Amino acid sequence: MKRDNMFQREGTMKQAEREHWNFFLITFVFSWGLWSIPILSGLDMSHPLTIVCFALGGIAPSTTGIILAKTRSCRKYWKDFLGRVLNVRQISLSWWGIMLIIIPFTTAVAVLAWYCITGSMPEFETLKKFLANPLSIIPFALFMFIFGPVPEEIGWRGYALDHLERKYPRVTASMILGFFWMMWHIPMFMISGTYQYGLLQESPWLMFDFMIQFYPLSIIMDWIYHNTRRSILSGIMFHFFINFFGEFIDIPGDIKFYRTGVQIILALIIIAVWSVEKRKIDNITRPEFQRSKGQKIS
């Protein structure tokens, strides 16, 4: 199935290339518009109106992605889109393992680096609480899955990334998506009671660290996305692992900087691999290579 065929109803290629901007505009208008209500009213997360606005604004990325995929693309694209959201078998067992281990691995490296520098280890109080009561992990995991991954990734790693990569190289597309993914969270720092508000109150540097991490994570998620045959479910699950292990393996703010640093290094390695792969493909498709290959065969 050719991807170009799946965009027939979007009209010209230029129209198709503009779809990611339509997605970002609609998503931000709905999310920021709804979140501005508690911000301007001075309401915190304990207020029912804040909870409603926060929840409705939070589902805007996936809701927008689904609506645009259904209404502005051909039937083939819509069928393919749904399949990439629901098909568990599209992700191989090895890639399930890779997705599962990345956040614990980068956290472990950060903790080790911190220990080598300071000689101290974090208390891991949250981890100890969960291990003392393993059944409490189940509702916690469900909450982490429903809040964030599902309401966001069908839009971010589904509709938006699909269209960004029709116009831009993979690194550029990932950086653009990382920027908008980051900016989308900004109003959360202004609502008392949110995780982001807590980070800002603890230290502006933690806010900076939180915002920067979207760039390496966007690269890592794009890497996973393409190695799982453009599975949107892989984005949902990796986002879940980011949130789940980020809370489950609770680390002090200072070590979070180290973890982001490790993730940046991992993202740079991925970019380097992409560059080598692209160079190989470019060499193979060069006319000189094709001619020399023909001469050798003859």
C-alpha positions in Angstrom: 0.0 0.0 0.0 1.6 3.3 -1.1 1.3 6.1 1.4 0.7 8.7 -1.3 -2.5 6.8 -2.3 -3.8 7.0 1.2 -3.9 10.8 1.0 -6.0 11.1 -2.1 -8.9 13.1 -0.6 -6.5 15.7 0.8 -6.2 17.1 -2.6 -2.8 18.3 -3.8 0.5 17.5 -2.1 0.7 21.0 -0.8 -2.7 20.6 1.0 -1.5 17.3 2.5 1.7 19.0 3.7 -0.3 21.6 5.5 -2.3 19.1 7.5 0.1 19.0 10.4 -0.3 22.8 10.9 -4.1 22.4 11.0 -3.6 19.7 13.6 -1.4 21.8 15.8 -3.7 24.9 15.5 -6.9 23.0 16.4 -5.2 21.1 19.2 -3.7 24.2 20.8 -6.9 26.3 20.4 -8.9 23.6 22.3 -6.4 22.7 24.9 -5.1 26.1 25.8 -8.6 27.6 25.5 -10.0 25.2 28.0 -7.0 25.4 30.4 -7.1 29.2 30.3 -10.4 29.0 32.2 -9.0 27.7 35.6 -5.8 29.8 35.0 -7.7 33.1 34.6 -10.1 32.1 37.4 -7.4 31.2 39.8 -8.7 27.7 40.4 -6.5 24.8 41.4 -6.8 21.1 40.5 -9.2 20.4 43.5 -12.0 22.4 41.8 -14.5 20.4 39.7 -14.3 22.9 36.9 -10.6 22.7 36.7 -10.8 18.9 36.5 -13.3 19.0 33.7 -11.3 21.6 31.7 -8.0 19.8 32.3 -9.5 16.5 31.2 -11.2 17.9 28.0 -8.1 19.9 27.1 -5.9 16.8 27.7 -7.7 14.7 25.1 -7.5 17.3 22.3 -4.4 15.9 20.6 -5.8 12.4 20.0 -9.4 13.6 19.4 -8.1 16.1 16.8 -5.9 13.4 15.2 -8.8 10.9 14.9 -11.2 13.5 13.5 -8.7 14.7 10.9 -7.7 11.2 9.9 -11.3 10.2 9.5 -12.6 13.3 7.7 -9.6 14.6 5.7 -8.0 11.4 4.4 -9.2 8.6 2.1 -10.7 5.3 3.4 -7.4 3.4 2.9 -5.5 5.8 5.2 -8.2 5.7 7.8 -8.2 1.9 7.8 -4.3 1.9 8.0 -4.5 4.5 10.8 -6.8 2.5 13.0 -4.7 -0.7 12.4 -1.6 1.1 13.6 -3.4 2.2 16.7 -4.9 -1.2 17.6 -2.5 -3.9 16.1 -0.4 -5.3 19.0 1.3 -7.7 16.7 2.8 -4.9 14.6 5.3 -4.5 17.5 7.8 -7.4 17.7 8.7 -9.0 21.0 12.2 -7.5 20.9 10.8 -4.0 20.4 8.4 -4.4 23.3 11.5 -5.2 25.4 13.4 -2.2 24.1 10.5 0.1 24.8 10.2 -1.4 28.3 13.9 -1.0 29.2 14.8 2.5 27.9 13.5 4.6 30.8 14.7 2.2 33.6 18.1 2.1 31.7 18.5 5.8 31.4 17.4 6.3 35.0 19.9 3.7 36.2 22.8 5.3 34.3 21.8 8.7 35.7 21.7 7.3 39.3 25.1 5.6 38.8 26.6 8.8 37.5 25.2 10.7 40.5 26.6 8.0 42.8 30.1 8.3 41.2 30.1 12.0 41.6 28.5 12.5 45.0 28.9 9.1 46.7 25.2 9.1 47.7 22.2 7.1 46.5 18.5 8.3 46.4 16.1 6.9 48.8 13.6 5.6 46.2 10.7 6.2 48.7 8.0 5.8 46.0 9.5 2.6 44.7 9.7 1.2 48.2 6.0 2.0 48.9 4.9 0.2 45.7 7.0 -2.8 46.5 5.6 -2.9 50.0 2.1 -3.1 48.5 2.4 -4.6 45.0 -1.4 -4.5 44.3 -1.3 -0.7 44.4 0.8 -0.8 41.2 -2.3 -1.9 39.2 -4.5 1.2 39.6 -1.4 3.4 39.4 -0.5 1.8 36.0 -4.0 2.2 34.7 -4.1 5.9 35.7 -0.7 6.4 34.0 -2.0 4.7 30.8 -5.3 6.6 30.6 -3.8 10.0 31.6 -1.4 11.1 28.9 -0.5 8.3 26.5 -4.0 7.5 25.0 -5.3 11.1 25.0 -2.2 12.4 23.3 -0.3 9.9 21.2 -2.9 9.1 18.6 -2.5 12.7 17.7 1.3 13.3 18.2 2.8 10.1 17.0 -0.2 9.3 14.8 -1.6 12.0 12.7 1.0 14.8 13.2 4.1 12.7 12.7 2.6 11.0 9.6 2.2 14.4 7.9 5.4 16.0 9.2 7.5 13.3 7.6 5.8 13.8 4.3 7.5 17.2 4.1 10.5 17.1 6.4 13.5 14.7 7.1 13.0 12.5 10.1 15.2 14.6 12.4 13.5 17.8 11.5 10.1 16.3 11.8 10.9 14.9 15.2 12.3 18.3 16.4 9.2 20.1 15.2 6.9 17.6 16.9 9.1 17.8 20.0 8.7 21.6 20.1 4.9 21.5 19.8 4.7 18.6 22.3 6.7 20.7 24.7 4.8 24.0 24.2 1.5 22.2 24.6 2.3 21.5 28.3 3.1 25.2 29.2 -0.3 26.1 30.7 0.0 23.1 33.1 2.8 25.0 34.9 0.2 27.7 35.8 -2.5 25.4 37.3 -1.9 24.7 41.0 -1.9 21.0 41.8 -0.5 19.7 38.5 2.8 17.7 38.3 4.2 20.5 36.2 3.2 23.2 38.7 5.0 21.2 41.4 8.2 21.1 39.4 8.1 24.9 38.9 7.6 25.6 42.6 10.5 23.3 43.5 12.9 24.9 41.0 12.7 26.7 37.6 15.5 24.5 36.5 13.3 21.4 36.9 10.8 23.2 34.6 13.6 23.7 32.1 14.7 20.0 32.4 11.1 18.9 31.9 10.8 21.0 28.7 14.1 20.0 27.2 13.4 16.3 27.5 10.7 16.4 24.8 13.4 16.8 22.2 15.4 13.6 22.9 12.3 11.7 23.7 10.7 12.7 20.4 13.8 11.4 18.5 13.7 8.1 20.5 10.0 7.7 19.9 10.5 8.3 16.1 13.2 5.6 16.1 10.7 3.2 17.8 7.9 4.3 15.5 9.8 3.4 12.3 11.2 0.1 13.7 7.6 -1.0 14.6 6.3 -0.3 11.1 4.9 3.1 12.0 3.0 1.7 14.9 1.0 4.4 16.7 0.5 1.9 19.5 4.2 2.0 20.1 4.0 5.7 20.8 1.1 5.2 23.2 3.0 2.4 25.1 6.4 4.2 25.2 4.7 7.3 26.5 3.1 5.1 29.1 6.5 3.7 30.1 7.9 7.3 30.3 5.2 8.3 32.8 5.0 5.0 34.7 8.7 4.6 35.3 9.2 8.3 35.8 6.9 8.1 38.9 7.5 4.5 39.9 11.3 5.0 40.1 11.1 8.4 41.8 14.5 10.2 41.7 15.5 13.7 43.1 15.4 16.7 40.9 19.2 16.8 40.6 19.4 13.3 39.1 16.6 14.1 36.6 19.1 16.4 34.9 21.5 13.5 34.5 18.7 11.3 33.1 17.8 13.9 30.5 21.5 14.1 29.6 21.6 10.3 29.1 18.5 10.6 26.9 20.1 13.3 24.8 23.2 11.1 24.3 20.9 8.2 23.2 19.1 10.6 20.8 22.4 11.7 19.3 23.4 8.1 18.8 20.1 7.5 17.0 20.6 10.5 14.8 24.2 9.4 13.9 22.8 5.9 12.9 20.1 7.6 10.8 22.8 9.7 9.1 24.9 6.6 8.3 21.9 4.7 7.0 20.9 7.7 4.8 24.4 8.0 3.4 24.4 4.3 2.5 21.0 4.7 0.7 22.2 7.8 -1.1 25.3 5.9 -2.3 23.3 3.0 -3.6 20.9 5.2 -5.5 23.6 7.4 -7.0 23.8 7.0 -10.9 27.6 6.3 -10.7 26.9 3.4 -8.3 24.2 2.0 -10.6 26.5 2.2 -13.7 29.5 0.6 -11.9 27.2 -2.1 -10.6 26.0 -2.8 -14.2 29.5 -2.9 -15.4 30.5 -5.5 -12.8 27.5 -7.7 -13.7 28.3 -7.6 -17.4 
